[in-house]
Amino acid sequence: MSAADPQVPNRGLLTICVMAATIMQALDTTIANVALPYMQGSLSATQDQITWVLTSYIVAAAIFMPTTGFLAARFGRKKLLITAVAGFTIASGLCGAAQTLGQMVIFRLLQGVFGAALVPMSQAILLDSYPREKHGSAMALWGVGVMVGPILGPMLGGWLTEYYNWRWVFYINVPIGVAVVFGLMAVLTESKVQQMRFDWFGFATLSIAVGALQMMLDRGQLVDWFGSTEIIFEAALAALALYLFLVHMATAEKPFIDPHLFTDHNFRVGIMLIFVVGVILLASVALLTPYLQTLMGYPVLTAGLILGPRGIGTMVAMMIVGRLIGRIDPRIFLLIGLGLSSLSLYEMTMFTPDVSSGTLLINGIVQGTGLGFLFTPLSTVTFATLPAHLRTQATGLFSLLRNLGSSIGVSVVIFMLARNTQIMHAELVHNASPLNPALRIFPADQIWNLKTLAGRAALNMEITRQAEIIAYMNDYKLLAILTLAAAPLVLLLGKPQDRTVDPAHAVVE
């Protein structure tokens, strides 16, 4: 880590610019959630297809985030950051103008590719721009900025969709991005460029493995899983690419990911835990958003406001942890975080469309608080025993596992939702018979009168609705079990030897 440059021109403006870039990237992980039902209609997509809008962005960012260090060293941080912001801005405009689902997925992939560098680069630039004695406050500011995006995302997305159009969820980035580009051109200084060799084979095999796995998860429900040649091919391709990546990593002189990372026990356990955190982070939101809008009939703006307190709980918990982590074993915070997260998910297994908005708000705060107790302590413990020269690469892999967990989690819960809805519908429909006394009591003008075509159609709609409610309950139960199952991993973590960890590594990327 370089010393702070005393000649940084207008450090305040530089801080604003890099924080705006960070917030843009973080914002786009959640801002599209509340607008998904509207996109689904405009783009003629099914419920499981429209989740590609979320997963394509997350996967692209996950794949390219580990390349940030190499690109910054090879081309210079100023060129890299300006190119990333400009590319992200253009891709945002293209997303807003997309006319088909295919176009939207491609443009979201571009957003993820360019957005991958924004968060780690903003952290590095702030550290280089402030003297060491101010690194703690700089990272606290950066950490709050990272959380502002997810907090504002659902509320801002709901407001834009309600009063303008879902396309403004993406267009909002354009004026901000243009301003950031000009600001960075004026105040950001260029770093030294180094001649480095990039491990293209390692990067390619890892990218193919992640991409093929995601395609398999996204497409499986549509093409009958392993009854389809496509799914078999994608599964085989993912397995082969992963095998080649692991062999190459173990034998190459300078592989894309240094295998020495995995000799550290805390790091091995930490990346497993952050994968679970990634699943909880976005999968629960991906389920709750359509639940609020389709089953509970909430307007898009109200749905966004209901999701907002979740992020507030996360921010408050992070501030508490930041003050106490030097005096309390971080593993205690991790157990508290997993406990609160599993408690909130268990409560969600009892949700029905009649649940009150107050209950939803309290549940969101509890869940957000649980996540806040997980991020910073997990980063602290994961990197505490790693050699300093491996930490930059470790943070990239840490972020990769978090994003991959989010992407896979969203795909799996949406698949389980569709599958369980079909199963429960088939079970419930057995009771929809004229022989059922509960249905024979309805008079001729009753909406569920089985003697009329309209009555049978109305009954089928109600059965589908009830099946969806049960399917959502089962998904929340699955997430609650996964959260509890991760708790024993915390006990495998070693106590950090150095409790005064550099704040740069105590904040999640």
Secondary structure by P-SEA (a helix, b strand, c coil): cccccccccaaaaaaaaaaaaaaaaaaaacccccaaaaaaaaacccccccccccaaaaaaaaaaccaaaaaaaaccaaaaaaaaaaaaaaaaaaaaacccaaaaaaaaaaaaaaacaaaaaaaaaaaaaccccaaaaaaaaaaaaaacccccaaaaaaaaaacccccccccccaaaaaaaaaaaacccccccccccccaaaaaaaaaaaaaaaaaaaaacccccccccaaaaaaaaaaaaaaaaaaaaaaccccccccccccccaaaaaaaaaaaaaaaaacaaaaaaaaaacccccccaaaaaaaaaaaaaaaaaaaaaaaaccccccaaaaaaaaaaaaaaaaaaaccccccccaaaaaaaaaaaaaaaaaccaaaaaaacccccccaaaaaaaaaaaaaaaaaaaaaaaaaaaaaaaaaaaaaaaacccccccccccccccccccccccaaaaaaaaaaaaaaaaaaaaaaaaaaaaaaaaaaaaaaaaccccccccccccccccc
